[in-house]
Amino acid sequence: MRDSGACVRSLQSHGLRVTKPRLAVLEYLRSTRTHPTAEEIGLAVNQFHPAVSRASIYNVLRVFAAKGLIQELTFEGPAGRFDGNQERHHHFICRSCEGVIDIPDTPGTETLLGLGERGFEVEDVSVTLRGTCPSCSRKDPYPEGIENHC
């Protein structure tokens, strides 16, 4: 799990009271790059805090997404996924293994389509790429700067 102090400060800076369920969920999400579902988060949190209910997990996730502490990813499929990575990045979804891989942002992504030149004021960019990851394509290793999270 992640540094509790940093997670406590993050909760407080977002105006949230520090509770065991909130701290446990945030620590878990900040410690993983697997983009888990709410169900997976609940299973992980319950290993250390068995008294945290499923309803509490969902409530915490809703509050965190609303406050900008985490990002709820809504890709195709029945279950949403959650991302605790606060660094600016994009996502690649493997159609074969259904893994979600963080792709680091590069300077200039927001100018890719030349929207600023056409009067748009771009505040945020989110790119989702779909295809087959190197593991599923049997091509190794992953490109430099990209970790295998499948």
URBEL-V160086 format. One record per backbone hydrogen bond with DSSP energy under -0.5 kcal/mol. CO is the residue of the C=O (numbers start at 1). NH is the residue of the N-H. If there is no record, write none. Layout:
co={CO & CO}
nh={NH & NH}
//
This chain:
co={3 & 4 & 5 & 6 & 7 & 8 & 9 & 10 & 11 & 11 & 12 & 17 & 19 & 20 & 21 & 22 & 23 & 24 & 25 & 26 & 27 & 28 & 28 & 29 & 36 & 37 & 38 & 39 & 40 & 41 & 42 & 43 & 44 & 44 & 45 & 45 & 49 & 51 & 53 & 54 & 55 & 56 & 57 & 58 & 59 & 60 & 61 & 62 & 63 & 64 & 64 & 64 & 65 & 71 & 71 & 72 & 73 & 73 & 80 & 81 & 83 & 84 & 88 & 90 & 91 & 92 & 92 & 93 & 93 & 94 & 99 & 99 & 101 & 102 & 103 & 106 & 108 & 109 & 111 & 114 & 115 & 115 & 116 & 120 & 127 & 127 & 129 & 131 & 133 & 134 & 135 & 138 & 143 & 145 & 147}
nh={7 & 8 & 9 & 10 & 11 & 12 & 13 & 14 & 14 & 16 & 15 & 19 & 23 & 24 & 25 & 26 & 27 & 28 & 29 & 30 & 31 & 31 & 32 & 84 & 82 & 41 & 42 & 43 & 44 & 45 & 46 & 47 & 47 & 48 & 48 & 49 & 52 & 53 & 57 & 58 & 59 & 60 & 61 & 62 & 63 & 64 & 65 & 66 & 67 & 68 & 69 & 70 & 68 & 73 & 83 & 74 & 75 & 81 & 38 & 73 & 71 & 86 & 105 & 103 & 129 & 94 & 101 & 95 & 131 & 98 & 94 & 101 & 92 & 104 & 90 & 109 & 111 & 112 & 114 & 118 & 118 & 120 & 119 & 122 & 91 & 129 & 93 & 95 & 137 & 139 & 138 & 140 & 146 & 147 & 149}
//
